[in-house]
């Protein structure tokens, strides 16, 4: 009995020390969690100070994970772990994991390249490969976009960076191209006048650069007239659709014809052809 009591007396300070360390560790974890929340909110407020919102998600992720790492090191230090050796060990382990996850690291590297060069920003409409969408978020690993048909897609950053990027909304203006086909028997100048009248009636078409009118091609079944006009990027589709809606009635009002594809076939009677050769 005396031996058990002596062991308890020796063990009691250890239990108290371990208990205090656990309490301190729990307190450190709580403080870390609160600090991560505060850091996240602080980073999100950077947009109010003029920081591009494209950078905010990545900065938030790095700041929050950095806070958690610091908190984890504090907890380990409370339990007496050799954090210096642990950091070296984690570095070696990180290298091994990095080699195993090279595709993921490529996405991270591509994400930093996209954020650095900024070929597109949040809210802009882009195309890479066959994918078109409006950018919603550029993260460390993926770029999130909303497609024109309302789908949310998440593309790896290296796939986005590895393709030719087209940014539809970066420039303030965009060129509209309209092809008007008229019959060969119609007057070209009348067709040009129709296109000029359409432009004159559309106030959203810019005067600089000036609209251009030309004969695009003498096609198989029609003469193709070409209109090139510029509009603000935000007005592009509204102006394009309005011009297309008015084009057909305007051509018909001037007596012009929109021809259908057609071919002329000349059939020679084989018997007549033989007689012609004999004669």
MARLO-174265 format. One record per residue (C-alpha): x, y, z. Coordinates in Angstrom, 3 decimals, decimal comma. Example, Ala and Ser with C-alpha at 12.3 -4.5 7.8 and 13.67 -1.06 7.14 Angstrom:
% MARLO-174265
<node u="12,300" v="-4,500" w="7,800"/>
<node u="13,670" v="-1,060" w="7,140"/>
END
This chain:
% MARLO-174265
<node u="0,000" v="0,000" w="0,000"/>
<node u="2,800" v="2,316" w="0,892"/>
<node u="4,488" v="1,499" w="-2,441"/>
<node u="1,341" v="2,368" w="-4,399"/>
<node u="1,008" v="5,611" w="-2,488"/>
<node u="4,613" v="6,473" w="-3,250"/>
<node u="4,105" v="5,736" w="-6,943"/>
<node u="1,006" v="7,929" w="-7,000"/>
<node u="2,925" v="10,730" w="-5,330"/>
<node u="5,607" v="10,433" w="-7,991"/>
<node u="3,076" v="10,156" w="-10,824"/>
<node u="0,846" v="12,995" w="-9,656"/>
<node u="3,174" v="15,855" w="-10,716"/>
<node u="3,577" v="14,211" w="-14,116"/>
<node u="-0,189" v="13,952" w="-14,553"/>
<node u="-0,621" v="17,569" w="-13,527"/>
<node u="2,117" v="18,610" w="-15,973"/>
<node u="0,551" v="16,602" w="-18,809"/>
<node u="-2,898" v="17,960" w="-17,965"/>
<node u="-1,633" v="21,525" w="-17,996"/>
<node u="0,107" v="20,918" w="-21,317"/>
<node u="-3,129" v="19,560" w="-22,793"/>
<node u="-5,036" v="22,606" w="-21,530"/>
<node u="-2,391" v="24,942" w="-22,944"/>
<node u="-2,470" v="23,028" w="-26,248"/>
<node u="-6,269" v="23,277" w="-26,421"/>
<node u="-6,030" v="26,965" w="-25,636"/>
<node u="-3,391" v="27,379" w="-28,388"/>
<node u="-5,624" v="25,560" w="-30,870"/>
<node u="-8,559" v="27,788" w="-29,935"/>
<node u="-6,449" v="30,910" w="-30,327"/>
<node u="-5,154" v="29,589" w="-33,668"/>
<node u="-8,700" v="28,962" w="-34,909"/>
<node u="-9,806" v="32,467" w="-33,860"/>
<node u="-6,673" v="34,008" w="-35,390"/>
<node u="-7,322" v="32,166" w="-38,683"/>
<node u="-10,841" v="33,593" w="-38,793"/>
<node u="-9,545" v="37,100" w="-38,110"/>
<node u="-6,824" v="36,728" w="-40,754"/>
<node u="-9,366" v="35,450" w="-43,295"/>
<node u="-11,648" v="38,444" w="-42,732"/>
<node u="-8,733" v="40,857" w="-42,839"/>
<node u="-7,531" v="39,480" w="-46,169"/>
<node u="-11,042" v="39,639" w="-47,620"/>
<node u="-11,170" v="43,337" w="-46,702"/>
<node u="-8,127" v="44,012" w="-48,886"/>
<node u="-10,444" v="44,522" w="-51,871"/>
<node u="-11,743" v="47,659" w="-50,131"/>
<node u="-8,184" v="49,025" w="-50,188"/>
<node u="-7,741" v="48,607" w="-53,924"/>
<node u="-6,259" v="45,082" w="-53,987"/>
<node u="-7,405" v="43,121" w="-57,041"/>
<node u="-10,065" v="40,648" w="-55,935"/>
<node u="-8,434" v="38,026" w="-58,162"/>
<node u="-5,545" v="37,784" w="-55,662"/>
<node u="-7,689" v="37,623" w="-52,525"/>
<node u="-8,643" v="33,883" w="-52,535"/>
<node u="-5,015" v="32,766" w="-52,861"/>
<node u="-3,770" v="35,279" w="-50,276"/>
<node u="-6,521" v="34,140" w="-47,921"/>
<node u="-5,597" v="30,473" w="-48,353"/>
<node u="-1,897" v="31,120" w="-47,763"/>
<node u="-2,553" v="33,333" w="-44,735"/>
<node u="-4,981" v="30,895" w="-43,101"/>
<node u="-2,749" v="27,859" w="-43,636"/>
<node u="0,249" v="29,836" w="-42,408"/>
<node u="-1,671" v="30,634" w="-39,224"/>
<node u="-2,526" v="26,962" w="-38,736"/>
<node u="1,114" v="25,939" w="-39,252"/>
<node u="2,299" v="28,433" w="-36,644"/>
<node u="-0,388" v="27,217" w="-34,246"/>
<node u="0,641" v="23,607" w="-34,819"/>
<node u="4,284" v="24,415" w="-34,081"/>
<node u="3,249" v="26,160" w="-30,858"/>
<node u="1,283" v="23,087" w="-29,767"/>
<node u="4,226" v="20,812" w="-30,508"/>
<node u="6,530" v="23,151" w="-28,589"/>
<node u="4,190" v="22,944" w="-25,588"/>
<node u="4,677" v="19,175" w="-25,491"/>
<node u="8,432" v="19,596" w="-25,744"/>
<node u="8,876" v="18,468" w="-29,335"/>
<node u="12,026" v="19,574" w="-31,134"/>
<node u="10,379" v="21,869" w="-33,661"/>
<node u="13,631" v="22,612" w="-35,482"/>
<node u="14,179" v="18,961" w="-36,316"/>
<node u="10,492" v="18,594" w="-37,069"/>
<node u="10,573" v="21,438" w="-39,582"/>
<node u="13,543" v="19,791" w="-41,318"/>
<node u="11,692" v="16,472" w="-41,326"/>
<node u="8,569" v="18,087" w="-42,727"/>
<node u="10,682" v="19,730" w="-45,415"/>
<node u="12,090" v="16,380" w="-46,492"/>
<node u="8,641" v="14,806" w="-46,368"/>
<node u="7,254" v="17,722" w="-48,363"/>
<node u="9,875" v="17,151" w="-51,046"/>
<node u="8,936" v="13,471" w="-51,293"/>
<node u="5,236" v="14,292" w="-51,432"/>
<node u="5,936" v="16,985" w="-54,019"/>
<node u="7,674" v="14,506" w="-56,305"/>
<node u="4,721" v="12,143" w="-55,948"/>
<node u="2,223" v="14,919" w="-56,631"/>
<node u="4,028" v="16,731" w="-59,436"/>
<node u="0,791" v="17,336" w="-61,366"/>
<node u="-0,690" v="19,091" w="-58,350"/>
<node u="2,450" v="21,206" w="-57,988"/>
<node u="2,161" v="22,129" w="-61,661"/>
<node u="-1,343" v="23,421" w="-60,972"/>
<node u="-0,061" v="25,450" w="-58,020"/>
<node u="2,803" v="26,882" w="-60,092"/>
<node u="0,402" v="27,697" w="-62,939"/>
<node u="-1,900" v="29,380" w="-60,419"/>
<node u="0,889" v="31,719" w="-59,318"/>
<node u="1,745" v="32,439" w="-62,960"/>
<node u="-1,892" v="33,299" w="-63,697"/>
<node u="-2,019" v="35,570" w="-60,653"/>
<node u="1,275" v="37,197" w="-61,586"/>
<node u="0,697" v="37,789" w="-65,293"/>
<node u="-3,082" v="38,251" w="-64,948"/>
<node u="-4,222" v="37,284" w="-68,446"/>
<node u="-7,714" v="37,379" w="-66,914"/>
<node u="-9,379" v="38,567" w="-63,714"/>
<node u="-12,450" v="37,610" w="-61,716"/>
<node u="-15,575" v="38,623" w="-63,634"/>
<node u="-14,010" v="38,433" w="-67,098"/>
<node u="-15,207" v="36,018" w="-69,784"/>
<node u="-12,497" v="33,828" w="-71,282"/>
<node u="-11,991" v="30,808" w="-73,507"/>
<node u="-9,265" v="28,174" w="-73,275"/>
<node u="-9,459" v="25,185" w="-75,564"/>
<node u="-13,173" v="24,543" w="-76,111"/>
<node u="-14,224" v="25,895" w="-72,711"/>
<node u="-15,891" v="29,311" w="-72,392"/>
<node u="-16,958" v="30,875" w="-69,114"/>
<node u="-16,920" v="33,806" w="-66,720"/>
<node u="-14,162" v="33,583" w="-64,097"/>
<node u="-15,454" v="33,377" w="-60,520"/>
<node u="-12,341" v="32,385" w="-58,570"/>
<node u="-8,666" v="31,665" w="-59,151"/>
<node u="-7,421" v="29,310" w="-56,433"/>
<node u="-4,119" v="27,605" w="-55,735"/>
<node u="-5,187" v="24,475" w="-57,598"/>
<node u="-8,118" v="25,336" w="-59,843"/>
<node u="-9,898" v="28,138" w="-61,655"/>
<node u="-13,677" v="28,231" w="-61,171"/>
<node u="-15,878" v="29,485" w="-63,999"/>
<node u="-19,563" v="29,819" w="-64,878"/>
<node u="-20,375" v="28,706" w="-68,427"/>
<node u="-22,931" v="30,589" w="-70,582"/>
<node u="-25,464" v="27,792" w="-69,993"/>
<node u="-25,256" v="28,195" w="-66,208"/>
<node u="-22,824" v="25,412" w="-65,264"/>
<node u="-20,064" v="25,852" w="-62,680"/>
<node u="-16,811" v="24,229" w="-63,794"/>
<node u="-13,503" v="23,861" w="-61,998"/>
<node u="-10,446" v="23,549" w="-64,255"/>
<node u="-6,883" v="22,749" w="-63,084"/>
<node u="-4,706" v="25,832" w="-63,374"/>
<node u="-2,087" v="24,055" w="-65,488"/>
<node u="-4,762" v="23,118" w="-68,052"/>
<node u="-5,924" v="26,734" w="-68,230"/>
<node u="-2,395" v="28,107" w="-68,584"/>
<node u="-1,398" v="25,393" w="-71,059"/>
<node u="-3,967" v="26,499" w="-73,652"/>
<node u="-4,256" v="29,607" w="-75,794"/>
<node u="-6,328" v="32,057" w="-73,758"/>
<node u="-8,918" v="34,341" w="-75,324"/>
<node u="-10,218" v="37,169" w="-73,141"/>
<node u="-13,521" v="38,479" w="-74,512"/>
<node u="-14,039" v="41,292" w="-72,007"/>
<node u="-10,581" v="42,735" w="-71,250"/>
<node u="-10,757" v="45,391" w="-73,998"/>
<node u="-13,339" v="48,151" w="-73,765"/>
<node u="-14,619" v="47,717" w="-77,344"/>
<node u="-15,177" v="44,844" w="-79,737"/>
<node u="-15,753" v="44,561" w="-83,488"/>
<node u="-19,062" v="43,346" w="-84,890"/>
<node u="-19,068" v="41,629" w="-88,275"/>
<node u="-22,261" v="41,245" w="-90,326"/>
<node u="-22,534" v="39,433" w="-93,679"/>
<node u="-25,460" v="40,420" w="-95,898"/>
<node u="-26,046" v="38,203" w="-98,940"/>
<node u="-27,878" v="39,607" w="-101,946"/>
<node u="-28,664" v="38,123" w="-105,342"/>
<node u="-26,418" v="38,684" w="-108,369"/>
<node u="-29,226" v="40,625" w="-110,036"/>
<node u="-29,471" v="43,114" w="-107,156"/>
<node u="-27,722" v="46,462" w="-106,997"/>
<node u="-24,644" v="46,442" w="-104,759"/>
<node u="-24,864" v="50,147" w="-103,919"/>
<node u="-28,440" v="49,676" w="-102,702"/>
<node u="-27,225" v="46,897" w="-100,404"/>
<node u="-24,449" v="49,132" w="-99,077"/>
<node u="-27,001" v="51,869" w="-98,401"/>
<node u="-29,084" v="49,437" w="-96,354"/>
<node u="-26,069" v="48,611" w="-94,184"/>
<node u="-25,259" v="52,305" w="-93,708"/>
<node u="-28,840" v="53,045" w="-92,671"/>
<node u="-28,757" v="50,227" w="-90,127"/>
<node u="-25,592" v="51,667" w="-88,596"/>
<node u="-27,037" v="55,199" w="-88,566"/>
<node u="-30,095" v="53,953" w="-86,653"/>
<node u="-28,005" v="52,190" w="-83,972"/>
<node u="-26,592" v="54,746" w="-81,475"/>
<node u="-24,535" v="52,128" w="-79,631"/>
<node u="-22,213" v="51,673" w="-82,612"/>
<node u="-19,003" v="53,651" w="-82,108"/>
<node u="-17,856" v="56,273" w="-84,597"/>
<node u="-14,183" v="55,663" w="-83,782"/>
<node u="-13,076" v="53,403" w="-85,364"/>
<node u="-15,427" v="54,164" w="-88,222"/>
<node u="-17,643" v="51,383" w="-89,596"/>
<node u="-16,324" v="49,733" w="-92,769"/>
<node u="-18,349" v="48,448" w="-95,733"/>
<node u="-17,058" v="46,129" w="-98,458"/>
<node u="-17,925" v="43,350" w="-100,887"/>
<node u="-16,770" v="40,292" w="-98,988"/>
<node u="-17,048" v="37,681" w="-101,736"/>
<node u="-18,699" v="36,760" w="-105,010"/>
<node u="-20,037" v="33,469" w="-103,752"/>
<node u="-21,646" v="30,623" w="-105,692"/>
<node u="-25,200" v="31,889" w="-105,199"/>
<node u="-24,863" v="35,408" w="-103,804"/>
<node u="-22,882" v="38,605" w="-103,499"/>
<node u="-21,789" v="38,868" w="-99,856"/>
<node u="-21,641" v="42,378" w="-98,417"/>
<node u="-19,535" v="42,864" w="-95,310"/>
<node u="-20,152" v="45,300" w="-92,444"/>
<node u="-17,529" v="45,867" w="-89,756"/>
<node u="-18,551" v="48,097" w="-86,867"/>
<node u="-17,347" v="48,607" w="-83,302"/>
<node u="-19,342" v="48,688" w="-80,071"/>
<node u="-18,575" v="48,696" w="-76,379"/>
<node u="-17,840" v="45,202" w="-75,110"/>
<node u="-20,840" v="45,288" w="-72,764"/>
<node u="-23,117" v="46,176" w="-75,713"/>
<node u="-21,641" v="43,712" w="-78,202"/>
<node u="-24,291" v="40,987" w="-78,223"/>
<node u="-27,260" v="43,357" w="-77,869"/>
<node u="-26,077" v="45,381" w="-80,867"/>
<node u="-25,249" v="42,263" w="-82,907"/>
<node u="-28,668" v="40,699" w="-82,314"/>
<node u="-30,458" v="43,980" w="-83,055"/>
<node u="-28,633" v="44,396" w="-86,371"/>
<node u="-29,368" v="40,811" w="-87,380"/>
<node u="-33,062" v="41,248" w="-86,545"/>
<node u="-33,382" v="44,381" w="-88,675"/>
<node u="-31,226" v="43,227" w="-91,614"/>
<node u="-33,708" v="41,000" w="-93,444"/>
<node u="-36,680" v="43,452" w="-93,352"/>
<node u="-34,355" v="46,298" w="-94,405"/>
<node u="-33,084" v="44,378" w="-97,429"/>
<node u="-36,596" v="43,342" w="-98,463"/>
<node u="-37,875" v="46,924" w="-98,091"/>
<node u="-35,369" v="47,990" w="-100,770"/>
<node u="-36,424" v="45,185" w="-103,092"/>
<node u="-33,265" v="43,147" w="-102,496"/>
<node u="-33,328" v="39,370" w="-102,375"/>
<node u="-31,558" v="37,032" w="-99,984"/>
<node u="-30,835" v="34,105" w="-102,342"/>
<node u="-30,919" v="30,445" w="-101,484"/>
<node u="-27,968" v="28,260" w="-102,518"/>
<node u="-28,608" v="27,047" w="-106,047"/>
<node u="-26,919" v="25,313" w="-108,982"/>
<node u="-27,552" v="25,444" w="-112,729"/>
<node u="-27,405" v="22,019" w="-114,366"/>
<node u="-27,016" v="21,611" w="-118,179"/>
<node u="-28,030" v="18,121" w="-119,389"/>
<node u="-26,790" v="17,089" w="-122,829"/>
<node u="-28,653" v="14,274" w="-124,578"/>
<node u="-26,133" v="11,510" w="-125,287"/>
<node u="-27,746" v="10,522" w="-128,664"/>
<node u="-27,644" v="14,113" w="-129,937"/>
<node u="-24,034" v="14,346" w="-128,853"/>
<node u="-23,145" v="11,225" w="-130,910"/>
<node u="-24,916" v="12,600" w="-134,020"/>
<node u="-23,070" v="15,849" w="-133,653"/>
<node u="-19,751" v="14,035" w="-133,569"/>
<node u="-20,587" v="11,914" w="-136,711"/>
<node u="-21,688" v="14,977" w="-138,670"/>
END
